[in-house]
Amino acid sequence: MPRRIIKRYLPDEAKIKEHPHLSKLGSLLHDPNLWHLNRSSVSLAFLVGVFCAFLPIPMQMLVAALLAIWVRSNLPVSVGLVWITNPLTMPPIFYFTYKVGALLLDRPVREIHIELSLAWLTQEVSQVWWPLLLGSVVCGVIFAVLSYLAVRYLWVWHVGRSWRRRQKDRSRRG
């Protein structure tokens, strides 16, 4: 069952509730829907987590946690999926989203020559910010919806396959 597979990798609910930063959310963390592993909560968690992973902002995990609480998706899965964008995957993902944003805004893709200075960083960020933000939101929405639909489909497929196997085993025994 998908629940067993996912549960293997999740942290303990009590440890999360005791985390110094998350404990400030108080009674909001006591909603049982934030901890259940079912098709609805996990697929919504993928929607939230994948969308937040594409946001080019600091504190993506906090945004994912707040969105998970708001839509009542599985909190640990939502927050964990933000790590799709990690130090290794961030450059190619955000370069791709920048190119998508530049295409949507009908701007040429800038060739960036790296220079380690605050003036260079400020100049480059001001030039690529809008295409990066637009491309990130568009890609985040598209990939979040695709992952939501994929999880829902795969969950139903896996449960159906398990059910058919049990039926087959019962018919052999009986």
C-alpha positions in Angstrom: 0.0 0.0 0.0 1.3 3.5 -0.8 0.8 4.5 2.8 3.4 2.1 4.1 5.9 3.3 1.5 5.4 6.9 2.4 5.3 6.3 6.2 8.8 4.8 6.1 10.3 8.1 5.2 8.2 10.4 7.3 9.5 11.9 10.6 7.6 11.3 13.8 4.5 13.5 14.4 5.5 14.3 18.0 9.0 15.5 16.9 7.5 17.8 14.3 5.0 19.3 16.8 7.9 19.9 19.3 10.1 21.6 16.7 10.9 25.1 17.9 9.9 27.0 14.8 6.7 24.9 14.1 5.6 24.9 17.7 4.7 28.5 17.2 1.8 27.4 15.1 0.2 25.9 18.3 -3.2 24.3 18.0 -3.1 24.5 14.2 -0.7 21.5 14.2 -3.3 19.3 16.1 -5.5 19.0 13.1 -5.5 15.2 12.4 -5.8 15.8 8.6 -2.3 17.2 8.6 -0.9 13.8 9.6 -3.1 11.3 7.8 -1.8 9.4 4.9 -4.6 9.0 2.4 -5.0 9.7 -1.3 -6.5 13.1 -0.7 -4.0 14.4 1.8 -0.9 13.1 0.0 -2.0 14.3 -3.5 -2.7 17.7 -2.0 0.7 17.6 -0.3 2.3 17.0 -3.7 0.3 20.0 -5.1 1.6 22.2 -2.2 5.1 20.9 -2.0 5.9 20.9 -5.7 4.4 24.4 -6.2 6.5 25.8 -3.3 9.6 24.0 -4.6 9.5 26.1 -7.7 9.2 29.4 -5.9 12.5 31.4 -6.0 12.1 32.7 -2.5 13.8 32.1 0.8 11.9 30.0 3.4 10.1 27.8 1.0 9.5 25.2 3.7 7.7 27.8 5.9 5.4 28.7 2.9 4.8 25.0 2.3 3.9 24.4 5.9 1.5 27.4 6.0 -0.1 26.3 2.7 -0.4 22.7 3.9 -2.2 23.9 7.1 -4.5 26.1 5.0 -5.5 23.4 2.5 -5.2 20.6 5.1 -2.8 18.5 3.2 -0.2 16.1 4.8 2.3 18.5 6.5 5.5 16.4 6.4 5.0 15.4 2.8 4.3 19.0 1.8 7.4 20.4 3.5 9.6 17.5 2.4 8.8 18.0 -1.2 10.2 21.5 -1.1 13.7 19.8 -1.2 13.1 19.1 -4.9 15.0 22.3 -5.2 18.2 21.8 -3.3 21.7 23.3 -3.9 22.3 20.8 -6.7 19.0 21.1 -8.5 18.4 24.8 -8.0 20.6 26.2 -10.8 19.1 24.1 -13.6 15.5 24.4 -12.4 15.6 28.1 -11.9 17.5 28.6 -15.2 14.7 26.6 -16.9 12.0 28.7 -15.2 13.8 31.9 -16.1 13.8 30.8 -19.8 10.1 30.0 -19.6 9.4 33.4 -18.1 11.5 35.2 -20.7 9.6 33.3 -23.4 6.3 34.3 -21.9 7.3 37.9 -21.6 8.8 37.9 -25.1 12.2 38.9 -23.8 15.5 37.6 -25.0 17.3 35.1 -22.6 20.2 37.0 -21.2 23.6 35.3 -21.2 25.0 35.7 -17.7 28.7 36.3 -16.9 29.3 35.7 -13.2 31.1 38.3 -11.2 31.3 38.1 -7.5 30.3 41.6 -6.3 27.2 43.1 -4.8 26.8 45.6 -7.6 26.8 42.7 -10.2 24.3 40.7 -8.1 22.0 43.7 -7.8 22.2 44.4 -11.5 21.5 40.8 -12.6 18.7 40.2 -10.1 16.9 43.3 -11.3 17.2 42.1 -14.9 16.1 38.5 -14.4 13.6 38.9 -11.5 10.3 39.2 -13.4 11.0 36.4 -16.0 12.3 34.2 -13.2 9.3 34.9 -11.0 6.7 34.4 -13.8 8.4 31.3 -15.1 8.6 29.8 -11.6 5.0 30.4 -10.9 3.8 29.0 -14.2 6.1 26.0 -14.0 5.2 25.5 -10.3 1.5 25.5 -11.2 1.9 23.1 -14.1 4.2 20.6 -12.3 2.1 20.8 -9.1 -1.1 20.0 -10.9 0.6 17.2 -12.9 2.1 15.7 -9.7 -1.3 16.0 -7.9 -3.0 14.1 -10.8 -0.2 11.5 -11.0 -0.4 10.8 -7.3 -4.1 10.4 -7.3 -3.9 8.1 -10.4 -1.0 6.0 -9.0 -2.7 5.7 -5.6 -5.9 4.3 -7.2 -3.9 2.1 -9.5 -1.8 0.7 -6.7 -4.8 0.0 -4.4 -6.7 -1.6 -7.3 -3.7 -3.8 -8.2 -3.4 -4.8 -4.5 -7.1 -5.6 -4.3 -7.0 -7.7 -7.5 -4.0 -9.6 -6.2 -5.8 -10.4 -2.9 -8.9 -11.5 -4.9 -6.8 -13.8 -7.0 -5.1 -15.3 -3.9 -8.5 -15.8 -2.3 -9.9 -17.6 -5.4 -6.8 -19.9 -5.5 -7.2 -20.8 -1.9 -11.0 -21.2 -2.0 
